[in-house]
Each structure stands twice: as structure tokens, then as C-alpha cells.
């Protein structure tokens, strides 16, 4: 008796082949957002619709200056304070501080089509991924008694190919806090120098003082 080493297989009908092919080609369904994620999604999209379609065209100077004044409740206390400080300092010194771009758009030139691509919520925290600028990595939010508030904006800096990083990742709160600290140190140094010029003997007197 001869022996065949071939694998045995059952024939597949054309109808079965079509079913298998449709299952393989069918795209994976998008994950259904939870109620918290839907709420966060709508909040972020609503902000960008207002900011792009209305606010940008009805403001003089950098548009982000007025957000903390016109809609303070949408910003966390820390972010609101840092933005107000940065806006006031730039206006007072007539110079660019930490921000040479719009922090909400991550761009110097406003673009159109800022859309929430996806959100991820856990507890009272939410992260929204927004399309519109390649540098805007994600937006961070927190739910409070009054609703959602923006807590931070995270940035990634890529070259035109979209793959090569030009600079390390950063975030708005870190940038503003670092700039505030830098300005504070410089102002203290400048004040000390002016005092020494006006009272040159004070440096000698200070050096003779015993530490308490």
C-alpha cells in the first residue's frame, strides 16, 4: 500500500470564501467613548470651534492673551495664573517671553481644522488628542465641580518629514514656570546691581555681616 504525505483538506465553497474575505477586510470598529470621554470630547471641540471660528478674528494682538480673562473657568488656577503672568510680562516689556507661538494652537500661523481625534478619560482626568498642528501632542484636562478645565498642553517638535524630532517634548506649564523663574532671577540680580551702583559701600557692609 502506498503512503501519501500530502495534507488532507476539505474544499471551501465560493460562499464560504466570500464570508472569510469580508471578515478579513472589515476594518476594526472604533472604540465607543464612555460618557466621561464624550463630555470631554465635546468640551475640547467646543473650545477649538469657538477659538478658531470666532475669537481669532475678533481680537487685537495675540489671541491667547484674552482667554484667561474672557473664559477663566476653562483653565485650571495654575494655568490661568501662568498665562496671565506671561501676557502681562510680554505686554510690559514689549518682548516675547516663553511663547513665540499660540499655546492653544501650537503654531505661529493659525490653521483650520482643529479636530479632536480621540480622548482617553480615567477618573477625573482626561487626555484629548487634537489634529491641526503636528506640534500639538495632546491636551490634558481635569473635571472639577464646574466642569472640565484645561490643565496643560503637551508639545512634540518634529521636522517636516514628521519623524525626526527637532527638540525634546515639552509642555505649556513647564515652559511658563521655567520662564517665570528665569525672569524672577534676572530681576533680582538687576535690582541688586542697581543698589550696588547707588550704594557701593553696601557690598562691603553686607560681606562683613555675620550669618544669622
C-alpha positions as CSV (number, residue, x, y, z in Angstrom):
1,X,0.0,0.0,0.0
2,X,1.4,3.3,-1.0
3,X,1.8,6.2,1.6
4,X,0.9,9.8,0.7
5,X,2.5,12.5,2.9
6,X,0.1,15.2,1.5
7,X,-2.1,17.1,3.9
8,X,-5.8,16.4,3.5
9,X,-8.1,19.4,3.4
10,X,-11.8,20.0,2.9
11,X,-12.9,22.0,-0.1
12,X,-14.2,25.5,0.6
13,X,-17.3,26.7,-1.2
14,X,-17.3,30.1,-3.0
15,X,-19.9,31.4,-0.5
16,X,-17.6,30.5,2.4
17,X,-14.7,32.1,0.8
18,X,-16.6,35.4,0.4
19,X,-17.6,35.3,4.1
20,X,-13.9,34.8,5.2
21,X,-12.7,37.5,2.8
22,X,-15.3,40.0,4.2
23,X,-14.2,39.3,7.8
24,X,-10.6,39.8,6.9
25,X,-11.2,43.1,5.0
26,X,-13.6,44.5,7.6
27,X,-12.0,47.4,9.4
28,X,-11.8,47.3,13.2
29,X,-14.6,49.3,14.8
30,X,-13.7,52.4,16.7
31,X,-13.8,52.2,20.4
32,X,-17.0,53.6,21.8
33,X,-16.4,56.5,24.1
34,X,-17.6,56.5,27.7
35,X,-19.9,59.2,28.9
36,X,-17.0,61.0,30.5
37,X,-15.0,60.8,27.3
38,X,-17.9,62.1,25.3
39,X,-18.2,65.0,27.7
40,X,-14.5,65.7,27.5
41,X,-14.5,65.4,23.7
42,X,-17.4,67.9,23.3
43,X,-15.8,70.3,25.7
44,X,-12.4,70.4,23.9
45,X,-14.0,70.5,20.4
46,X,-16.3,73.3,21.6
47,X,-13.3,75.3,22.7
48,X,-11.5,75.0,19.4
49,X,-14.6,75.8,17.4
50,X,-15.0,79.0,19.4
51,X,-11.3,79.9,19.3
52,X,-10.8,79.3,15.6
53,X,-14.1,80.4,14.2
54,X,-14.8,83.4,16.4
55,X,-12.2,84.5,18.8
56,X,-9.2,84.7,16.5
57,X,-11.0,87.2,14.2
58,X,-12.2,89.4,16.9
59,X,-9.1,90.2,18.9
60,X,-6.2,92.6,18.6
61,X,-2.8,91.2,19.4
62,X,-2.1,87.6,20.4
63,X,-5.4,85.9,20.7
64,X,-4.4,83.7,23.7
65,X,-3.9,86.9,25.9
66,X,-7.6,87.2,26.4
67,X,-8.7,83.6,27.0
68,X,-7.9,83.7,30.7
69,X,-9.9,86.9,31.0
70,X,-12.9,86.0,28.8
71,X,-13.2,82.3,29.8
72,X,-11.3,81.9,33.1
73,X,-13.3,78.9,34.2
74,X,-12.0,76.7,31.4
75,X,-8.4,77.0,32.7
76,X,-7.0,75.5,35.9
77,X,-5.9,78.0,38.5
78,X,-2.3,77.3,37.9
79,X,-2.5,77.5,34.1
80,X,-4.6,80.7,34.3
81,X,-2.1,82.4,36.6
82,X,0.8,81.5,34.5
83,X,-0.8,82.7,31.3
84,X,-1.9,85.9,32.9
85,X,1.6,86.5,34.2
86,X,3.2,85.7,30.8
87,X,0.7,88.0,28.9
88,X,1.3,90.9,31.4
89,X,5.1,90.5,31.2
90,X,5.2,90.4,27.4
91,X,3.0,93.5,27.2
92,X,5.0,95.4,29.8
93,X,8.4,94.6,28.3
94,X,7.1,94.7,24.7
95,X,9.0,91.5,24.0
96,X,8.4,87.8,23.5
97,X,8.9,85.6,26.6
98,X,8.4,81.9,26.7
99,X,5.9,81.8,24.0
100,X,6.7,82.8,20.4
101,X,3.6,80.9,19.3
102,X,-0.1,80.4,20.2
103,X,-0.1,77.9,23.1
104,X,-3.5,76.6,22.3
105,X,-2.8,76.0,18.6
106,X,1.0,75.1,18.9
107,X,1.6,77.3,15.9
108,X,2.6,80.8,14.9
109,X,0.3,80.8,12.0
110,X,-3.3,79.8,12.9
111,X,-4.5,76.8,10.9
112,X,-8.0,75.5,10.3
113,X,-9.4,72.1,11.0
114,X,-8.5,71.6,14.7
115,X,-10.5,68.4,15.5
116,X,-10.5,66.1,18.5
117,X,-9.2,62.8,17.1
118,X,-9.6,60.7,20.3
119,X,-9.9,61.1,24.0
120,X,-9.0,58.9,27.0
121,X,-10.6,59.5,30.4
122,X,-9.8,57.9,33.7
123,X,-11.3,59.2,37.0
124,X,-11.4,63.0,36.8
125,X,-8.5,63.2,34.3
126,X,-8.9,63.4,30.5
127,X,-6.4,63.5,27.6
128,X,-7.5,64.7,24.2
129,X,-5.6,64.2,21.0
130,X,-6.2,67.0,18.6
131,X,-5.4,67.3,14.9
132,X,-4.5,70.6,13.3
133,X,-0.9,71.1,14.3
134,X,1.8,68.4,14.1
135,X,3.4,70.0,17.3
136,X,0.3,69.7,19.5
137,X,0.7,66.2,21.0
138,X,-2.2,66.2,23.5
139,X,-4.3,68.3,25.7
140,X,-4.7,67.5,29.4
141,X,-7.9,68.2,31.4
142,X,-9.4,67.7,34.8
143,X,-13.0,67.6,35.8
144,X,-14.0,69.9,38.6
145,X,-17.3,70.8,40.2
146,X,-17.9,73.3,37.5
147,X,-17.0,71.0,34.6
148,X,-13.8,70.4,32.6
149,X,-10.8,72.6,32.8
150,X,-7.6,72.6,30.8
151,X,-4.6,71.8,32.9
152,X,-1.8,71.6,30.3
153,X,-0.9,71.4,26.6
154,X,1.8,69.0,25.5
155,X,4.0,69.6,22.5
156,X,6.2,67.5,20.3
157,X,8.5,69.1,17.8
158,X,9.1,67.2,14.5
159,X,10.8,68.2,11.3
160,X,8.8,68.4,8.0
161,X,9.1,64.7,7.5
162,X,7.0,64.1,10.6
163,X,9.5,61.6,12.0
164,X,12.7,63.5,13.1
165,X,12.4,65.2,16.4
166,X,13.9,68.8,16.3
167,X,13.6,69.4,20.1
168,X,12.7,67.4,23.2
169,X,9.0,67.2,24.1
170,X,7.7,69.9,26.3
171,X,4.5,71.2,27.9
172,X,3.0,74.6,28.4
173,X,3.0,74.7,32.3
174,X,6.7,73.7,32.3
175,X,7.6,76.4,29.7
176,X,5.8,79.1,31.6
177,X,7.0,78.2,35.0
178,X,10.6,78.0,33.8
179,X,10.3,81.4,32.1
180,X,8.8,82.9,35.3
181,X,11.7,81.6,37.4
182,X,14.2,82.9,34.9
183,X,12.7,86.4,34.8
184,X,12.5,86.5,38.6
185,X,16.2,85.6,39.0
186,X,17.2,88.2,36.4
187,X,15.2,90.9,38.1
188,X,16.6,90.2,41.5
189,X,20.1,90.3,40.0
190,X,19.4,93.6,38.2
191,X,17.9,95.1,41.4
192,X,21.0,94.1,43.4
193,X,23.3,95.6,40.7
194,X,21.4,98.9,40.7
195,X,21.6,99.0,44.5
196,X,25.3,98.4,44.5
197,X,25.8,101.2,41.9
198,X,23.8,103.6,44.0
199,X,25.4,102.5,47.3
200,X,28.8,101.0,46.6
201,X,29.7,100.6,50.2
202,X,26.7,98.4,50.9
203,X,28.5,95.4,49.3
204,X,31.4,95.8,51.8
205,X,28.9,96.1,54.7
206,X,27.0,93.1,53.6
207,X,30.2,91.0,53.4
208,X,31.0,91.9,57.0
209,X,27.7,90.8,58.3
210,X,27.7,87.5,60.2
211,X,25.2,85.0,59.1
212,X,22.3,84.7,61.4
